[in-house]
Amino acid sequence: MARLKVTQIRSGIGRKSNQRDSLRSLGLKRINDVVVKEDRPEIRGMIFVVNHLVTVEEVE
């Protein structure tokens, strides 16, 4: 199964609560935090909500 490397590039301060919650659920706490997650619909949905705050790369 594919994996996604998600890097936070912008702050969640001043954002809507659902965006802050999505960042926290992804495991991102501060700028330049990196997490690797399985490529699943739930994860894709959280990334979609905060796509302006993160960058996403596909890794093996």
C-alpha positions in Angstrom: 0.0 0.0 0.0 1.2 3.5 -0.8 2.3 5.9 1.9 2.1 9.6 2.1 4.7 11.9 3.6 2.9 15.0 5.0 4.9 18.1 6.0 3.3 21.1 7.7 4.5 24.3 6.0 2.1 26.8 7.6 0.7 27.5 11.0 -2.7 26.4 12.3 -3.0 29.6 14.4 -6.1 31.6 13.4 -7.6 28.8 11.3 -11.0 27.2 11.7 -11.4 24.6 14.4 -11.9 21.7 11.8 -8.6 22.6 10.2 -6.7 22.7 13.5 -8.3 19.4 14.5 -7.3 17.8 11.2 -3.7 18.9 11.7 -3.7 17.4 15.2 -5.3 14.2 13.9 -2.6 13.9 11.3 0.0 14.2 14.1 1.3 17.6 13.1 2.0 20.1 15.8 4.3 22.7 14.4 5.8 24.0 11.2 8.2 21.5 9.5 6.8 18.5 11.3 6.7 15.5 9.1 4.6 12.4 9.4 4.2 9.3 7.1 0.7 8.0 6.8 -1.0 5.2 4.9 -2.8 6.3 1.8 -6.4 5.8 2.9 -9.6 7.8 2.2 -9.8 9.1 5.8 -6.2 10.5 5.6 -6.9 12.0 2.1 -10.0 13.7 3.5 -8.0 15.3 6.4 -5.3 16.4 3.9 -7.9 17.9 1.7 -9.2 20.1 4.5 -5.6 21.5 5.2 -4.1 21.3 1.8 -3.1 24.9 2.0 -1.1 24.3 5.2 0.8 21.1 4.2 2.7 19.5 1.3 2.2 15.9 0.4 4.6 13.5 -1.2 4.1 9.8 -2.1 6.8 7.5 -0.7 7.3 3.7 -0.8 
